[in-house]
Amino acid sequence: MARVTVEDCVDKVENRFELVLLASHRARMISSGSPLTIDRDNDKNPVCALREIAEETVSPEDLKEDLIHSLQKFVEVDEPEAETAPMVPSDPQQLQINAVDDSEVEFDSITEEDLLKGLEGLVPPERSDDY
């Protein structure tokens, strides 16, 4: 295949706009070091990307998923479920035993001026060769 045209790729990716998006994304991947699935034949990255799509050595669906993933700003991460909380006893006497007396809780208060004076007195740690 000496020359790649859009017609060679349109039967693989029906929408020409989507073809341009996928080929440009694949060309960027090649530029960033992704291995080629075809011989380069002294072609530039966009031509190699189109040739890969035309010869079906890369899947357009995989390219589309990778393109969507690269454009996402927020990627939802599956985090493990938190441990279940212990059961609340239904016995009223048991609830009174576990209750916390809020009247004994004390809070320290500091004025903004005292906080700023304290911060001014702080000295940064000395630099060491370990950093």
DSSP file with accessible surface (Angstrom, degrees, kcal/mol):
  #  RESIDUE AA STRUCTURE BP1 BP2  ACC     N-H-->O    O-->H-N    N-H-->O    O-->H-N    TCO  KAPPA ALPHA  PHI   PSI    X-CA   Y-CA   Z-CA
    1    1 A M              0   0  108      0, 0.0     3,-0.1     0, 0.0    50,-0.0   0.000 360.0 360.0 360.0 100.2    0.0    0.0    0.0
    2    2 A A        +     0   0  100      1,-0.2     2,-0.4     0, 0.0     0, 0.0   0.910 360.0  27.2 -76.2 -43.2    2.0    3.0   -1.3
    3    3 A R        -     0   0  214     48,-0.0     2,-0.5     2,-0.0    -1,-0.2  -0.945  68.2-147.7-124.3 143.7   -0.6    5.7   -0.5
    4    4 A V        -     0   0   27     -2,-0.4     2,-0.3    -3,-0.1    47,-0.1  -0.922  19.9-178.8-109.0 129.2   -3.3    5.9    2.1
    5    5 A T    >>  -     0   0   63     -2,-0.5     3,-0.8    45,-0.1     4,-0.7  -0.791  42.8-107.5-119.0 168.5   -6.4    7.7    1.3
    6    6 A V  H >> S+     0   0   56     -2,-0.3     4,-2.0     1,-0.2     3,-1.2   0.875 118.2  62.9 -62.0 -34.2   -9.5    8.4    3.3
    7    7 A E  H 3> S+     0   0  120      1,-0.3     4,-0.6     2,-0.2    -1,-0.2   0.810  96.7  57.9 -63.2 -29.3  -11.4    5.9    1.1
    8    8 A D  H <4 S+     0   0   55     -3,-0.8    -1,-0.3     1,-0.2    -2,-0.2   0.784 116.7  34.2 -68.5 -25.8   -9.0    3.1    2.4
    9    9 A C  H XX S+     0   0    0     -3,-1.2     4,-2.4    -4,-0.7     3,-1.4   0.634  96.3  81.6-103.3 -19.7  -10.1    3.9    6.0
   10   10 A V  H 3< S+     0   0   39     -4,-2.0    -3,-0.1     1,-0.3    -2,-0.1   0.831  88.5  57.1 -63.6 -29.6  -13.8    4.8    5.6
   11   11 A D  T 3< S+     0   0  110     -4,-0.6    -1,-0.3     1,-0.2     3,-0.2   0.738 112.5  42.4 -74.0 -16.6  -14.9    1.2    5.5
   12   12 A K  T <4 S+     0   0   57     -3,-1.4     2,-0.5     1,-0.3    -2,-0.2   0.827 130.2  24.4 -90.1 -41.7  -13.2    0.7    8.9
   13   13 A V  S  < S-     0   0    7     -4,-2.4    -1,-0.3     1,-0.1     6,-0.1  -0.957  73.3-164.1-126.0 110.2  -14.4    4.0   10.4
   14   14 A E  S    S+     0   0  172     -2,-0.5     2,-0.6    -3,-0.2    -1,-0.1   0.831  70.2  70.4 -70.4 -32.9  -17.6    5.2    8.7
   15   15 A N     >  -     0   0   87      1,-0.2     4,-2.3     2,-0.0     5,-0.1  -0.739  68.3-154.1 -90.4 122.4  -17.5    8.8   10.0
   16   16 A R  H  > S+     0   0  137     -2,-0.6     4,-2.2     1,-0.2    -1,-0.2   0.868  95.8  53.7 -64.5 -36.6  -14.8   10.9    8.4
   17   17 A F  H  > S+     0   0  137      2,-0.2     4,-2.2     1,-0.2    -1,-0.2   0.938 110.0  47.2 -63.7 -43.8  -14.7   13.2   11.4
   18   18 A E  H  > S+     0   0   53      1,-0.2     4,-3.0     2,-0.2     5,-0.2   0.890 109.0  55.9 -63.9 -36.8  -14.2   10.3   13.8
   19   19 A L  H  X S+     0   0    4     -4,-2.3     4,-2.8     2,-0.2     5,-0.3   0.925 107.3  48.5 -60.5 -43.8  -11.5    8.9   11.4
   20   20 A V  H  X S+     0   0   93     -4,-2.2     4,-2.5     2,-0.2     5,-0.2   0.928 112.8  48.4 -62.8 -43.4   -9.6   12.2   11.7
   21   21 A L  H  X S+     0   0   67     -4,-2.2     4,-2.2     2,-0.2    -2,-0.2   0.939 114.9  44.2 -62.6 -46.1   -9.9   12.2   15.5
   22   22 A L  H  X S+     0   0    1     -4,-3.0     4,-2.6     2,-0.2    -2,-0.2   0.915 114.7  48.2 -67.3 -43.0   -8.8    8.5   15.8
   23   23 A A  H  X S+     0   0   10     -4,-2.8     4,-2.5    -5,-0.2    -1,-0.2   0.912 113.0  47.9 -66.1 -39.7   -5.9    8.9   13.3
   24   24 A S  H  X S+     0   0   37     -4,-2.5     4,-2.1    -5,-0.3    -1,-0.2   0.903 112.2  49.8 -68.7 -36.9   -4.6   12.1   15.0
   25   25 A H  H  X S+     0   0   14     -4,-2.2     4,-2.1    -5,-0.2    -2,-0.2   0.938 112.3  47.4 -65.1 -44.1   -4.8   10.5   18.4
   26   26 A R  H  X S+     0   0    9     -4,-2.6     4,-2.5     1,-0.2    -2,-0.2   0.900 109.6  53.8 -64.1 -37.7   -2.9    7.4   17.1
   27   27 A A  H  X S+     0   0   10     -4,-2.5     4,-2.3     1,-0.2    -1,-0.2   0.906 108.8  48.9 -64.0 -38.8   -0.3    9.7   15.5
   28   28 A R  H  X S+     0   0  150     -4,-2.1     4,-1.8     2,-0.2    -1,-0.2   0.884 109.5  52.5 -66.0 -38.2    0.2   11.4   18.9
   29   29 A M  H  <>S+     0   0   42     -4,-2.1     5,-2.5     2,-0.2     4,-0.2   0.920 109.6  48.5 -62.5 -42.3    0.5    8.0   20.6
   30   30 A I  H ><5S+     0   0   12     -4,-2.5     3,-1.5     1,-0.2    -2,-0.2   0.913 109.8  52.7 -63.8 -40.5    3.2    7.1   18.0
   31   31 A S  H 3<5S+     0   0   83     -4,-2.3    -1,-0.2     1,-0.3    -2,-0.2   0.842 106.2  53.9 -64.2 -31.8    5.0   10.4   18.6
   32   32 A S  T 3<5S-     0   0  101     -4,-1.8    -1,-0.3    -5,-0.1    -2,-0.2   0.417 132.9 -86.6 -86.6   3.2    5.0    9.7   22.4
   33   33 A G  T < 5S+     0   0   62     -3,-1.5    -3,-0.2     1,-0.3    -2,-0.1   0.511  72.1 152.0 113.3   4.9    6.7    6.3   21.9
   34   34 A S      < -     0   0   35     -5,-2.5    -1,-0.3    -6,-0.2     2,-0.1  -0.456  52.8-105.6 -66.3 138.8    3.9    3.8   21.3
   35   35 A P        -     0   0  103      0, 0.0     2,-0.2     0, 0.0    -1,-0.1  -0.363  30.7-118.3 -70.5 146.0    5.2    0.9   19.1
   36   36 A L        -     0   0   53      1,-0.1     4,-0.1     2,-0.1    13,-0.0  -0.531  11.5-156.6 -79.0 147.2    4.2    0.7   15.5
   37   37 A T  S    S+     0   0   68     -2,-0.2     2,-0.3     2,-0.1    -1,-0.1   0.362  78.2  42.8-103.5   2.9    2.2   -2.3   14.3
   38   38 A I  S    S-     0   0   18     19,-0.0     2,-0.3     0, 0.0    -2,-0.1  -0.844 100.3 -80.9-134.7 172.8    3.3   -1.8   10.6
   39   39 A D        -     0   0  122     -2,-0.3    -2,-0.1     1,-0.1     4,-0.0  -0.599  34.4-138.9 -76.7 138.9    6.5   -1.1    8.8
   40   40 A R    >   -     0   0   95     -2,-0.3     3,-1.6     1,-0.1    -1,-0.1   0.895  18.4-168.2 -68.3 -40.1    7.2    2.7    8.8
   41   41 A D  T 3  S-     0   0  103      1,-0.3     3,-0.1    -3,-0.0    -1,-0.1   0.876  71.7 -63.1  52.3  38.5    8.5    2.8    5.2
   42   42 A N  T 3  S+     0   0  161      1,-0.2    -1,-0.3     0, 0.0     2,-0.2   0.785 100.8 143.9  61.4  26.6    9.8    6.3    5.7
   43   43 A D    <   -     0   0   42     -3,-1.6    -1,-0.2     1,-0.1     2,-0.1  -0.657  50.8-113.6 -94.4 156.3    6.3    7.6    6.4
   44   44 A K     >  -     0   0  164     -2,-0.2     4,-2.5    -3,-0.1     3,-0.3  -0.353  37.0 -96.6 -82.1 167.7    5.3   10.3    8.9
   45   45 A N  H  > S+     0   0   34      1,-0.2     4,-2.6     2,-0.2     5,-0.2   0.872 120.6  51.5 -58.6 -43.7    3.3    9.5   12.0
   46   46 A P  H  > S+     0   0   76      0, 0.0     4,-2.3     0, 0.0    -1,-0.2   0.915 112.2  47.6 -61.8 -37.1   -0.2   10.6   10.6
   47   47 A V  H  > S+     0   0   55     -3,-0.3     4,-2.7     2,-0.2    -2,-0.2   0.919 111.5  50.3 -68.5 -41.0    0.3    8.4    7.5
   48   48 A C  H  X S+     0   0    0     -4,-2.5     4,-2.5     2,-0.2    -1,-0.2   0.913 109.8  51.3 -62.2 -40.7    1.4    5.5    9.7
   49   49 A A  H  X S+     0   0    0     -4,-2.6     4,-2.1    -5,-0.2    -2,-0.2   0.929 111.3  47.0 -62.8 -43.9   -1.7    5.9   11.8
   50   50 A L  H  X S+     0   0   42     -4,-2.3     4,-2.9     1,-0.2    -2,-0.2   0.903 111.7  51.2 -64.8 -39.1   -3.9    5.9    8.8
   51   51 A R  H  X S+     0   0   11     -4,-2.7     4,-2.6     1,-0.2    -1,-0.2   0.898 108.3  52.0 -65.1 -38.7   -2.2    2.8    7.4
   52   52 A E  H  <>S+     0   0    0     -4,-2.5     5,-2.1     2,-0.2     6,-1.0   0.911 112.5  45.4 -63.1 -40.5   -2.6    1.0   10.7
   53   53 A I  H ><5S+     0   0    0     -4,-2.1     3,-0.9     3,-0.2    -2,-0.2   0.929 114.2  48.6 -67.9 -43.0   -6.4    1.8   10.7
   54   54 A A  H 3<5S+     0   0    8     -4,-2.9    -2,-0.2     1,-0.3    -1,-0.2   0.898 115.5  43.1 -65.1 -40.1   -6.7    0.8    7.0
   55   55 A E  T 3<5S-     0   0   83     -4,-2.6    -1,-0.3    -5,-0.2    -2,-0.2   0.427 108.3-127.4 -86.0  -0.4   -4.8   -2.5    7.5
   56   56 A E  T < 5 +     0   0  131     -3,-0.9    -3,-0.2    -4,-0.4    -4,-0.1   0.827  67.0 134.8  58.3  36.7   -6.8   -3.1   10.8
   57   57 A T  S   <S+     0   0   57     -5,-2.1     2,-0.4    -6,-0.2    -4,-0.2   0.644  72.4  42.8 -85.8 -16.1   -3.6   -3.7   12.8
   58   58 A V  S    S-     0   0   22     -6,-1.0    -1,-0.1    -9,-0.1    -2,-0.1  -0.972  92.9-118.5-123.3 146.5   -5.2   -1.4   15.5
   59   59 A S     >  -     0   0   38     -2,-0.4     4,-2.3     1,-0.2     5,-0.2  -0.697   9.0-148.7 -86.1 126.6   -8.8   -1.6   16.6
   60   60 A P  H  > S+     0   0   20      0, 0.0     4,-2.5     0, 0.0    -1,-0.2   0.865 100.5  55.8 -60.3 -32.9  -10.8    1.6   16.0
   61   61 A E  H  > S+     0   0  126      2,-0.2     4,-2.4     1,-0.2     5,-0.2   0.912 108.0  47.2 -66.0 -41.1  -12.9    0.8   19.0
   62   62 A D  H  > S+     0   0  113      2,-0.2     4,-2.4     1,-0.2    -1,-0.2   0.903 112.3  50.0 -66.2 -40.2   -9.8    0.6   21.2
   63   63 A L  H  X S+     0   0    8     -4,-2.3     4,-2.6     2,-0.2    -2,-0.2   0.907 110.3  50.7 -62.1 -41.1   -8.5    3.9   19.8
   64   64 A K  H  X S+     0   0   90     -4,-2.5     4,-2.6     2,-0.2     5,-0.2   0.932 111.1  47.4 -64.5 -44.2  -11.9    5.5   20.5
   65   65 A E  H  X S+     0   0  126     -4,-2.4     4,-2.5     1,-0.2    -1,-0.2   0.915 113.4  48.6 -62.5 -42.2  -11.9    4.3   24.1
   66   66 A D  H  X S+     0   0   65     -4,-2.4     4,-2.2     2,-0.2    -1,-0.2   0.897 111.1  50.5 -66.2 -38.4   -8.3    5.5   24.6
   67   67 A L  H  X S+     0   0   21     -4,-2.6     4,-1.4     2,-0.2    -2,-0.2   0.937 111.6  47.4 -64.0 -45.9   -9.1    8.9   23.1
   68   68 A I  H  X S+     0   0   73     -4,-2.6     4,-1.0     1,-0.2     3,-0.5   0.934 112.1  50.3 -61.3 -44.2  -12.2    9.3   25.3
   69   69 A H  H >< S+     0   0  103     -4,-2.5     3,-0.5     1,-0.2    -1,-0.2   0.887 108.7  52.1 -62.8 -37.6  -10.1    8.3   28.4
   70   70 A S  H 3< S+     0   0   66     -4,-2.2    -1,-0.2     1,-0.2    -2,-0.2   0.773 110.4  48.8 -71.5 -23.8   -7.4   10.8   27.5
   71   71 A L  H 3< S+     0   0  121     -4,-1.4    -1,-0.2    -3,-0.5    -2,-0.2   0.599  85.9 107.5 -90.6 -11.6   -9.9   13.6   27.2
   72   72 A Q    <<  -     0   0   95     -4,-1.0     3,-0.1    -3,-0.5    -3,-0.0  -0.459  49.5-166.4 -71.1 135.4  -11.6   12.9   30.5
   73   73 A K  S    S+     0   0  206      1,-0.3     2,-0.5    -2,-0.2    -1,-0.2   0.791  79.9  39.2 -87.2 -35.0  -10.9   15.4   33.2
   74   74 A F        -     0   0  166      2,-0.0     2,-0.6     0, 0.0    -1,-0.3  -0.970  68.7-168.7-120.8 119.9  -12.3   13.3   36.1
   75   75 A V        -     0   0   65     -2,-0.5     2,-0.3    -3,-0.1    -6,-0.0  -0.945  22.2-131.3-109.9 120.8  -11.8    9.6   36.1
   76   76 A E        -     0   0  148     -2,-0.6     2,-0.5     1,-0.0    -2,-0.0  -0.544  20.9-155.2 -73.6 129.7  -13.8    7.7   38.6
   77   77 A V        -     0   0  101     -2,-0.3     2,-0.8     0, 0.0    -1,-0.0  -0.902  16.2-126.1-108.5 131.1  -11.7    5.3   40.6
   78   78 A D        -     0   0  149     -2,-0.5     3,-0.0     3,-0.0    -2,-0.0  -0.665  33.2-169.8 -76.5 112.6  -13.3    2.2   42.2
   79   79 A E        -     0   0  157     -2,-0.8     3,-0.1     1,-0.1     0, 0.0  -0.777  29.4 -96.4-102.3 150.5  -12.3    2.5   45.8
   80   80 A P        -     0   0  124      0, 0.0    -1,-0.1     0, 0.0     2,-0.1  -0.297  47.5 -98.0 -64.5 148.8  -12.9   -0.4   48.3
   81   81 A E        -     0   0  184      1,-0.1     3,-0.1    -3,-0.0     2,-0.1  -0.367  40.4-109.9 -65.5 143.3  -16.0   -0.2   50.4
   82   82 A A        -     0   0   90      1,-0.1    -1,-0.1    -3,-0.1     3,-0.1  -0.387  43.4 -90.7 -70.2 152.6  -15.6    1.2   53.9
   83   83 A E        -     0   0  188      1,-0.1    -1,-0.1    -2,-0.1     2,-0.1  -0.340  50.5 -99.7 -63.5 147.1  -16.0   -1.2   56.7
   84   84 A T        -     0   0  136      1,-0.1    -1,-0.1    -3,-0.1     3,-0.1  -0.383  37.1-113.8 -70.4 144.4  -19.5   -1.5   58.0
   85   85 A A        -     0   0   81      1,-0.1    -1,-0.1    -3,-0.1     3,-0.1  -0.444  38.9 -95.9 -74.7 149.3  -20.3    0.4   61.1
   86   86 A P        -     0   0  120      0, 0.0    -1,-0.1     0, 0.0     2,-0.1  -0.302  48.8 -93.2 -65.0 152.6  -21.1   -1.6   64.2
   87   87 A M        -     0   0  175      1,-0.1     3,-0.0    -3,-0.1    -3,-0.0  -0.373  35.5-121.2 -66.2 141.9  -24.8   -2.1   64.9
   88   88 A V        -     0   0  113     -3,-0.1    -1,-0.1    -2,-0.1     7,-0.1  -0.731  32.4-116.4 -83.9 126.6  -26.5    0.4   67.2
   89   89 A P        -     0   0   42      0, 0.0    -1,-0.1     0, 0.0     6,-0.0  -0.368  14.0-150.8 -65.6 143.0  -27.9   -1.4   70.2
   90   90 A S        +     0   0  120      4,-0.0     3,-0.0    -2,-0.0    -2,-0.0   0.605  69.1  99.6 -89.3 -10.4  -31.7   -1.2   70.5
   91   91 A D     >  -     0   0   75      1,-0.2     4,-1.7     2,-0.0     3,-0.3  -0.618  68.1-146.3 -78.5 123.6  -31.7   -1.5   74.3
   92   92 A P  H  > S+     0   0   86      0, 0.0     4,-1.7     0, 0.0    -1,-0.2   0.860  98.5  55.0 -60.2 -34.6  -32.1    2.1   75.8
   93   93 A Q  H  > S+     0   0  137      1,-0.2     4,-1.5     2,-0.2     5,-0.1   0.906 106.4  51.2 -65.9 -37.9  -29.9    1.2   78.8
   94   94 A Q  H  > S+     0   0   80     -3,-0.3     4,-1.7     1,-0.2    -1,-0.2   0.873 106.9  54.7 -66.2 -34.6  -27.1    0.2   76.5
   95   95 A L  H  X S+     0   0   82     -4,-1.7     4,-0.8     1,-0.2    -1,-0.2   0.891 106.0  51.7 -65.3 -38.2  -27.4    3.5   74.6
   96   96 A Q  H  < S+     0   0  153     -4,-1.7     3,-0.3     1,-0.2    -1,-0.2   0.869 107.4  52.8 -68.7 -32.3  -27.0    5.4   77.9
   97   97 A I  H  < S+     0   0  123     -4,-1.5    -1,-0.2     1,-0.2    -2,-0.2   0.924 113.1  43.2 -68.0 -41.0  -23.8    3.5   78.7
   98   98 A N  H  < S+     0   0   99     -4,-1.7    -1,-0.2    -5,-0.1    -2,-0.2   0.558  90.6 112.3 -83.0  -7.3  -22.2    4.3   75.3
   99   99 A A     <  -     0   0   70     -4,-0.8     2,-0.4    -3,-0.3    -3,-0.0  -0.355  62.7-134.7 -69.9 146.9  -23.3    8.0   75.3
  100  100 A V        -     0   0  114     -2,-0.1     2,-0.9     2,-0.0    -1,-0.1  -0.849  14.8-126.0-102.9 136.8  -20.7   10.7   75.6
  101  101 A D    >   -     0   0   85     -2,-0.4     3,-0.9     1,-0.2     4,-0.2  -0.713  21.7-170.5 -85.1 109.6  -21.2   13.5   78.0
  102  102 A D  G >  S+     0   0  125     -2,-0.9     3,-1.0     1,-0.2    -1,-0.2   0.635  74.4  76.6 -75.8 -13.1  -20.8   16.7   75.9
  103  103 A S  G 3  S+     0   0   97      1,-0.2    -1,-0.2    -3,-0.1    -2,-0.0   0.755  91.7  53.8 -72.2 -20.2  -20.7   19.0   78.9
  104  104 A E  G <  S+     0   0  147     -3,-0.9     2,-0.3     2,-0.1    -1,-0.2   0.521  82.4 108.0 -90.8  -5.2  -17.1   18.0   79.8
  105  105 A V    <   -     0   0   77     -3,-1.0     2,-0.4    -4,-0.2    -3,-0.0  -0.583  51.0-168.3 -77.8 129.7  -15.7   18.9   76.4
  106  106 A E        -     0   0  171     -2,-0.3     2,-0.4     2,-0.0    -2,-0.1  -0.933   8.3-153.5-119.7 145.4  -13.6   22.0   76.3
  107  107 A F        -     0   0  182     -2,-0.4     2,-0.3     2,-0.0    -2,-0.0  -0.946  12.7-135.6-117.3 136.0  -12.3   24.0   73.4
  108  108 A D        -     0   0  164     -2,-0.4     2,-0.4     2,-0.0    -2,-0.0  -0.694  22.9-159.1 -83.1 141.7   -9.2   26.1   73.4
  109  109 A S        -     0   0  120     -2,-0.3     2,-0.4     2,-0.0    -2,-0.0  -0.934  10.7-176.3-123.2 149.4   -9.6   29.4   71.7
  110  110 A I        -     0   0  112     -2,-0.4     2,-0.1     4,-0.0    -2,-0.0  -0.996  24.0-122.0-141.8 142.9   -7.0   31.7   70.3
  111  111 A T     >  -     0   0   75     -2,-0.4     4,-2.1     1,-0.1     5,-0.2  -0.429  26.4-114.7 -81.9 163.3   -7.3   35.1   68.8
  112  112 A E  H  > S+     0   0  151      1,-0.2     4,-2.5     2,-0.2     5,-0.2   0.889 116.6  54.6 -65.0 -36.7   -6.1   35.9   65.2
  113  113 A E  H  > S+     0   0  141      1,-0.2     4,-2.4     2,-0.2    -1,-0.2   0.923 108.1  48.5 -64.6 -42.3   -3.5   38.2   66.6
  114  114 A D  H  > S+     0   0   80      1,-0.2     4,-2.2     2,-0.2    -1,-0.2   0.896 110.9  51.6 -64.6 -37.1   -2.0   35.5   68.9
  115  115 A L  H  X S+     0   0   88     -4,-2.1     4,-2.3     2,-0.2    -2,-0.2   0.936 110.3  47.9 -64.8 -44.7   -2.0   33.0   66.0
  116  116 A L  H  X S+     0   0   86     -4,-2.5     4,-2.1     1,-0.2    -2,-0.2   0.904 110.9  51.4 -64.6 -39.3   -0.1   35.5   63.7
  117  117 A K  H  X S+     0   0  136     -4,-2.4     4,-1.3     1,-0.2    -1,-0.2   0.912 110.6  49.4 -63.0 -40.1    2.4   36.2   66.5
  118  118 A G  H  < S+     0   0   45     -4,-2.2     4,-0.4     1,-0.2    -2,-0.2   0.895 110.4  49.8 -66.0 -38.3    3.0   32.5   66.9
  119  119 A L  H >< S+     0   0   96     -4,-2.3     3,-0.9     1,-0.2    -1,-0.2   0.859 106.5  55.5 -69.2 -34.2    3.4   32.0   63.2
  120  120 A E  H 3< S+     0   0  158     -4,-2.1    -1,-0.2     1,-0.2    -2,-0.2   0.838 103.2  56.9 -66.4 -29.8    6.0   34.8   63.0
  121  121 A G  T 3< S+     0   0   59     -4,-1.3    -1,-0.2    -5,-0.2    -2,-0.2   0.622  83.5 106.3 -78.5 -10.5    8.1   33.1   65.7
  122  122 A L    <   -     0   0  123     -3,-0.9    -3,-0.0    -4,-0.4    -4,-0.0  -0.457  57.7-153.6 -72.6 141.7    8.4   29.9   63.7
  123  123 A V        -     0   0  125     -2,-0.2     3,-0.1     3,-0.0    -2,-0.1  -0.949  19.8-117.6-115.2 131.6   11.8   29.3   62.1
  124  124 A P        -     0   0  105      0, 0.0     3,-0.1     0, 0.0     0, 0.0  -0.360  40.1 -98.0 -65.7 149.2   12.1   27.1   59.0
  125  125 A P        -     0   0  115      0, 0.0     2,-0.1     0, 0.0     0, 0.0  -0.292  44.0 -98.2 -66.4 152.7   14.1   23.9   59.4
  126  126 A E        -     0   0  185      1,-0.1     2,-0.2    -3,-0.1    -3,-0.0  -0.435  40.6-109.7 -71.1 145.0   17.7   24.0   58.3
  127  127 A R        -     0   0  217     -2,-0.1     2,-0.3    -3,-0.1    -1,-0.1  -0.494  36.4-168.0 -75.1 141.9   18.4   22.5   54.9
  128  128 A S    >   -     0   0   49     -2,-0.2     3,-1.0     1,-0.0    -1,-0.0  -0.802  35.4-109.7-123.2 170.7   20.3   19.3   54.8
  129  129 A D  T 3  S+     0   0  168     -2,-0.3    -2,-0.0     1,-0.2    -1,-0.0   0.573 105.1  79.9 -76.2  -7.2   22.0   17.4   52.0
  130  130 A D  T 3         0   0  152      1,-0.0    -1,-0.2     0, 0.0    -3,-0.0   0.727 360.0 360.0 -72.9 -19.6   19.3   14.7   52.2
  131  131 A Y    <         0   0  210     -3,-1.0    -4,-0.0     0, 0.0    -1,-0.0  -0.435 360.0 360.0 -84.1 360.0   16.7   16.7   50.1
